[in-house]
Amino acid sequence: MVDKLSILSGLYVDLEYVPAPTFKRVLAVSIDGFIYYMALIILASVGFFNFSEERIPIIILVITILGLVPFFCEYFFNGQSIGKMLMKIAVVTDEGTPPSFFQCAIRSLLFTVDFWLVGVILISKKGKRLGDMASGCMVVLKKSSLQERVSLQEEYAYANPDYNVKFEEAQEMNDEDFDVLTKALFDINYRTQSDAVSRRMQKHLGIAKGSMEDRSFLMRLRNDALYYRQVLEQ
């Protein structure tokens, strides 16, 4: 398995991800499976599975819903089931965005095939199983740095009447530039890539950040761009 995955976005900025180790994926699936079977054991202990002809549809429905919990979690929680949350890994698309409902469904439908037949064999160089390949997704590590937060004071500094522009080149940024920069600052799938985006922005706009840290540079560049876009246009 490769150490990193590169995704091209916006200005062809290389956004690097680290594929989730196989053992973390196995543990995540095991945790989800353990939760599923514990739920069944609890239901059995309270007599839920006391079969009768009238109860069979309800029993099948409940078992099906419990089995779909990881699928719904991945869709509603940006590519993370409970097991993936605990293992700090997540499903993202090949473009680096959270998976869609359709992509989550494909991964879930093909999980049984992966698990029983060729799941281990079809792990690719990008750490993909069959379900990942078919849905255009991959499973990556989520680092603690993704939990960084930018204060509102920093985020809306451009709105201050006394704001002073530092990088006049920011007015040359187009929508693609701005989108890449904003993702590097705020999108949970890109937040570890501020250094790569910073280098590409400096090269693209012909500016130097000096001693500023990458995230501080990107935030200042974003505020300068917003100042030109929103304040001076009023």
For each residue, the residues with C-beta under 8 A, 3 or more apart:
1: 19 21 22 123 125 126 127
2: 5 19 125 126 127
3: 18
4: 16 17 18 19
5: 2 16 17 18 19 126 127 138 140
6: 14 15 16 17
7: 14 15 16 17 94 95 96
8: 12 13 14 15
9: 12 13 15 95 96 180 183 190
10: 13 176 177 179 180 183
11: 176 177 180 200 204
12: 8 9
13: 8 9 10 180 193 196 197 200
14: 6 7 8 196
15: 6 7 8 9 96 190 193 196 197
16: 4 5 6 7 192 193 196
17: 4 5 6 7 92 96 138 140 141
18: 3 4 5 140 141 143
19: 1 2 4 5 126 127 138 139 140 141
20: 24 25 87 89 127 139 140 141
21: 1 24 25 141
22: 1 25 26 123 127
23: 26 27
24: 20 21 27 28 87 88 89 141
25: 20 21 22 28 29 87 89 139
26: 22 23 29 30
27: 23 24 30 31 83 87
28: 24 25 31 32 81 83 84 86 87 89
29: 25 26 32 33 83
30: 26 27 33 34 83
31: 27 28 34 35 82 83 86 87
32: 28 29 35 36 69 70 81 82 83
33: 29 30 36 37
34: 30 31 37 38
35: 31 32 38 39 69 82 83
36: 32 33 39 40 66 67 69
37: 33 34 40 41
38: 34 35 41 42
39: 35 36 42 43 66
40: 36 37 43 44 63 66
41: 37 38 44 45
42: 38 39 45 46
43: 39 40 46 48 49 62
44: 40 41 47 48 49
45: 41 42
46: 42 43
47: 44 50
48: 43 44 59 62
49: 43 44 59
50: 47 55
51: 55 56 59
52: 55 56
53: 56
54:
55: 50 51 52 58 59
56: 51 52 53 59 60
57: 60 61
58: 55 61 62
59: 48 49 51 55 56 62 63
60: 56 57 63 64
61: 57 58 64 65
62: 43 48 58 59 65 66
63: 40 59 60 66 67
64: 60 61 67 68
65: 61 62 68 69
66: 36 39 40 62 63 69
67: 36 63 64
68: 64 65 71 72 108
69: 32 35 36 65 66 72 73 81 82
70: 32 73 74 81 82 83 108
71: 68 74 75 104 105 107 108
72: 68 69 75 76
73: 69 70 76 77 80 81 82
74: 70 71 77 79 80 81 84 91 99 104 107 108
75: 71 72 99 100 101 104
76: 72 73
77: 73 74 80 81 85
78: 90 98 188
79: 74 84 90 91 92 98 99 137
80: 73 74 77 84 85 89 90 91 142
81: 28 32 69 70 73 74 77 84 85
82: 31 32 35 69 70 73 85 86
83: 27 28 29 30 31 32 35 70 86 87
84: 28 74 79 80 81 87 88 89 90 91 139
85: 77 80 81 82 88
86: 28 31 82 83
87: 20 24 25 27 28 31 83 84
88: 24 84 85 141 142 143 144
89: 20 24 25 28 80 84 139 140 141 142
90: 78 79 80 84 139 140 142
91: 74 79 80 84 98 99 104 107 132 137 138 139
92: 17 79 96 97 98 99 137 138 139 140 189
93: 96 97 98 99 100 103 136 137 138
94: 7 136 137 138
95: 7 9
96: 7 9 15 17 92 93 189 190
97: 92 93 189
98: 78 79 91 92 93 189
99: 74 75 79 91 92 93 103 104 107 135 137
100: 75 93 103 104
101: 75 104 105
102: 105 106 135
103: 93 99 100 106 107 135 136 137
104: 71 74 75 91 99 100 101 107 108 135
105: 71 101 102 108 109
106: 102 103 109 110 131 134 135
107: 71 74 91 99 103 104 110 111 131 132 134 135 137
108: 68 70 71 74 104 105 111 131
109: 105 106 112 131
110: 106 107 113 114 129 130 131 134 135
111: 107 108 114 115 131
112: 109 115 116
113: 110 116 117 118 119 130 131
114: 110 111 117 118 119 122 129 130 131
115: 111 112 119
116: 112 113 119
117: 113 114
118: 113 114 121 122 130
119: 113 114 115 116 122 123 129 130
120: 123
121: 118
122: 114 118 119 128 129 130 133
123: 1 22 119 120 127 128 129
124: 127 128 133
125: 1 2
126: 1 2 5 19 138
127: 1 2 5 19 20 22 123 124 132 138 139
128: 122 123 124 132 133 137 138
129: 110 114 119 122 123 132 133
130: 110 113 114 118 119 122 133 134
131: 106 107 108 109 110 111 113 114 134 135 137
132: 91 107 127 128 129 135 137 138 139
133: 122 124 128 129 130 136
134: 106 107 110 130 131
135: 99 102 103 104 106 107 110 131 132
136: 93 94 103 133
137: 79 91 92 93 94 99 103 107 128 131 132
138: 5 17 19 91 92 93 94 126 127 128 132
139: 19 20 25 84 89 90 91 92 127 132
140: 5 17 18 19 20 89 90 92
141: 17 18 19 20 21 24 88 89
142: 80 88 89 90 146 188
143: 18 88 146 192
144: 88 147
145: 148 191 192
146: 142 143 188 191 192
147: 144
148: 145 191 215
149:
150: 154 155 185 186 215 219
151: 154 155
152: 155 156
153: 156 157
154: 150 151 157 219 223
155: 150 151 152 219
156: 152 153 159 160
157: 153 154 160 163 219 223
158: 163 223 224 226 227 230 231
159: 156 163 231
160: 156 157 163
161:
162:
163: 157 158 159 160 223 227 231
164:
165: 168 170 224 227 228
166: 220 224
167: 170 205 207 220 221 224
168: 165 171 224
169: 172 173 205 206 207
170: 165 167 173 205 221 224 225 227 228
171: 168 224 225 228
172: 169 205
173: 169 170 177 178 181 205 221 225
174: 177 178
175: 178 179
176: 10 11 179 180
177: 10 11 173 174 180 181 201 204 205 225
178: 173 174 175 181 182 222 225
179: 10 175 176 182 183
180: 9 10 11 13 176 177 183 184 197 200 201
181: 173 177 178 184 185 197 201 218 221 222 225
182: 178 179 185 186 187 222
183: 9 10 179 180 186 187 189 190 197
184: 180 181 187 190 191 193 194 197 198 218
185: 150 181 182 191 194 215 218 219 222
186: 150 182 183 191
187: 182 183 184 190 191
188: 78 142 146 191
189: 92 96 97 98 183
190: 9 15 96 183 184 187 193 197
191: 145 146 148 184 185 186 187 188 194
192: 16 143 145 146
193: 13 15 16 184 190 196 197
194: 184 185 191 197 198 214 215 218
195: 198 199 214
196: 13 14 15 16 193 199 200
197: 13 15 180 181 183 184 190 193 194 200 201 214 218
198: 184 194 195 201 202 209 214 217 218
199: 195 196 202 203
200: 11 13 180 196 197 203 204
201: 177 180 181 197 198 204 205 207 217 218 221
202: 198 199 205 206 207 208 209 217
203: 199 200 206
204: 11 177 200 201
205: 167 169 170 172 173 177 201 202
206: 169 202 203
207: 167 169 201 202
208: 202
209: 198 202 212 214 217
210:
211:
212: 209 216 217 220
213: 216 217
214: 194 195 197 198 209 217 218
215: 148 150 185 194 218 219
216: 212 213 219 220
217: 198 201 202 209 212 213 214 220 221
218: 181 184 185 194 197 198 201 214 215 221 222
219: 150 154 155 157 185 215 216 222 223
220: 166 167 212 216 217 223 224
221: 167 170 173 181 201 217 218 224 225
222: 178 181 182 185 218 219 225 226
223: 154 157 158 163 219 220 226 227
224: 158 165 166 167 168 170 171 220 221 227 228
225: 170 171 173 177 178 181 221 222 228 229
226: 158 222 223 229 230 231
227: 158 163 165 170 223 224 230 231 232
228: 165 170 171 224 225 231 232 233
229: 225 226 232 233
230: 158 226 227 233 234
231: 158 159 163 226 227 228 234
232: 227 228 229
233: 228 229 230
234: 230 231
